Amino acid sequence: MQPDEQMVERLVEKLETTLEASVQQEQYKDASEIRDELSRMHMDDASAVIQTNSEFYRAFSTKDIELMGKVWRNNQHVQCIHPGAKPLVGYESIVDMWKSMFQARDQVFRSLDISPSDIKVSVRGTTAFVMCTEQVSAPGTQRKMFATNIFRKVVNRLCSGLPAFPTLMALACSFWLIPEVFLHIKSLLESARRV
């Protein structure tokens, strides 16, 4: 965890502890203000997470490698876990895999469109989880799969030190319901790893 991330985590923990103490001491006005501050922080972060999650799915559906590279955190600890495949670890490995997949000539994959629905966001400090149902459309089929995307809040030093949109820290497609699409993607992943 980076120093800026630790600072945010400590701030949230301090606010929550102070909120609890204020309630126990029946200082409801103070508790109300702290609750509102925590709520504002949560809403801002949740909104940013939803935007980044949408950018991930737009990059996937449009096969936009530049946008896909922007949503992933550029460090050696990020992970991408596809069903039936070993986790990819590190920004370069992940972006290279997406690039290979996006350049594939496989028509099923090229026409694949994925959009999230039933989105549930959970934010705690500098970490957020998005659980969603992915609506998958391919020629002649439309199915669903479930995914969990994990985000990390980062500070963009080029932008006056203000918190930046979160970046994708890990992606795990936890359950697939489309065997034919799964087989196409699995073969693309295997060929992308050989490159």
Secondary structure in CASP SS format (residue, H / E / C, confidence):
PFRMAT SS
TARGET T0000
AUTHOR 0000-0000-0000
METHOD secondary structure of the structure
MODEL  1
M C 1.00
Q C 1.00
P H 1.00
D H 1.00
E H 1.00
Q H 1.00
M H 1.00
V H 1.00
E H 1.00
R H 1.00
L H 1.00
V H 1.00
E H 1.00
K H 1.00
L H 1.00
E H 1.00
T H 1.00
T H 1.00
L H 1.00
E H 1.00
A H 1.00
S H 1.00
V H 1.00
Q H 1.00
Q C 1.00
E C 1.00
Q C 1.00
Y H 1.00
K H 1.00
D H 1.00
A H 1.00
S H 1.00
E H 1.00
I H 1.00
R H 1.00
D H 1.00
E H 1.00
L H 1.00
S H 1.00
R H 1.00
M H 1.00
H H 1.00
M H 1.00
D H 1.00
D H 1.00
A H 1.00
S H 1.00
A H 1.00
V H 1.00
I H 1.00
Q H 1.00
T H 1.00
N H 1.00
S H 1.00
E H 1.00
F H 1.00
Y H 1.00
R H 1.00
A H 1.00
F H 1.00
S H 1.00
T H 1.00
K C 1.00
D C 1.00
I H 1.00
E H 1.00
L H 1.00
M H 1.00
G H 1.00
K H 1.00
V H 1.00
W E 1.00
R C 1.00
N C 1.00
N C 1.00
Q C 1.00
H C 1.00
V C 1.00
Q E 1.00
C E 1.00
I E 1.00
H C 1.00
P C 1.00
G C 1.00
A C 1.00
K C 1.00
P C 1.00
L E 1.00
V E 1.00
G C 1.00
Y H 1.00
E H 1.00
S H 1.00
I H 1.00
V H 1.00
D H 1.00
M H 1.00
W H 1.00
K H 1.00
S H 1.00
M H 1.00
F H 1.00
Q C 1.00
A C 1.00
R C 1.00
D C 1.00
Q H 1.00
V H 1.00
F H 1.00
R H 1.00
S C 1.00
L C 1.00
D E 1.00
I E 1.00
S E 1.00
P E 1.00
S E 1.00
D E 1.00
I E 1.00
K E 1.00
V E 1.00
S E 1.00
V E 1.00
R E 1.00
G C 1.00
T C 1.00
T E 1.00
A E 1.00
F E 1.00
V E 1.00
M E 1.00
C E 1.00
T E 1.00
E E 1.00
Q E 1.00
V E 1.00
S E 1.00
A E 1.00
P C 1.00
G C 1.00
T E 1.00
Q E 1.00
R E 1.00
K E 1.00
M E 1.00
F E 1.00
A E 1.00
T E 1.00
N E 1.00
I E 1.00
F E 1.00
R E 1.00
K C 1.00
V C 1.00
V E 1.00
N C 1.00
R C 1.00
L C 1.00
C C 1.00
S C 1.00
G C 1.00
L C 1.00
P E 1.00
A C 1.00
F C 1.00
P C 1.00
T E 1.00
L E 1.00
M E 1.00
A E 1.00
L E 1.00
A E 1.00
C E 1.00
S E 1.00
F E 1.00
W C 1.00
L C 1.00
I C 1.00
P H 1.00
E H 1.00
V H 1.00
F H 1.00
L H 1.00
H H 1.00
I H 1.00
K H 1.00
S H 1.00
L H 1.00
L H 1.00
E H 1.00
S H 1.00
A H 1.00
R H 1.00
R H 1.00
V C 1.00
END
